[in-house]
Amino acid sequence: MKRKSYSQTFKVKVVLEILKEEKTLNELSSTYGVHVNQLRQWKKTALDQLPQLFDRKRNDQSRMQEEYEERIERLYGEVGRLTTELS
């Protein structure tokens, strides 16, 4: 079973909705098609990393780390596609 992948923009949009507290997590789960546990994790991640947004040096490192992880994810996807083609 393939895992769903969500863009950063989508995650930010959903987390902002969560933080507004206008809808329950169950309502947001139904609206966006994301499991409640995943929504809780995104909220926790956002709140845990919020203080770092104001640390410029740390922010540069985070951006580099995110770019690296995205590159690795794309490469794994490419390897999977090529493996499938070979089969």
Secondary structure, DSSP 8 states (H G I E B T S, - for coil): -------HHHHHHHHHHHHHTSS-HHHHHHHHT--HHHHHHHHHHHHHHGGGGG-HHHHHHHHHHHHHHHHHHHHHHHHHHHHHHH-
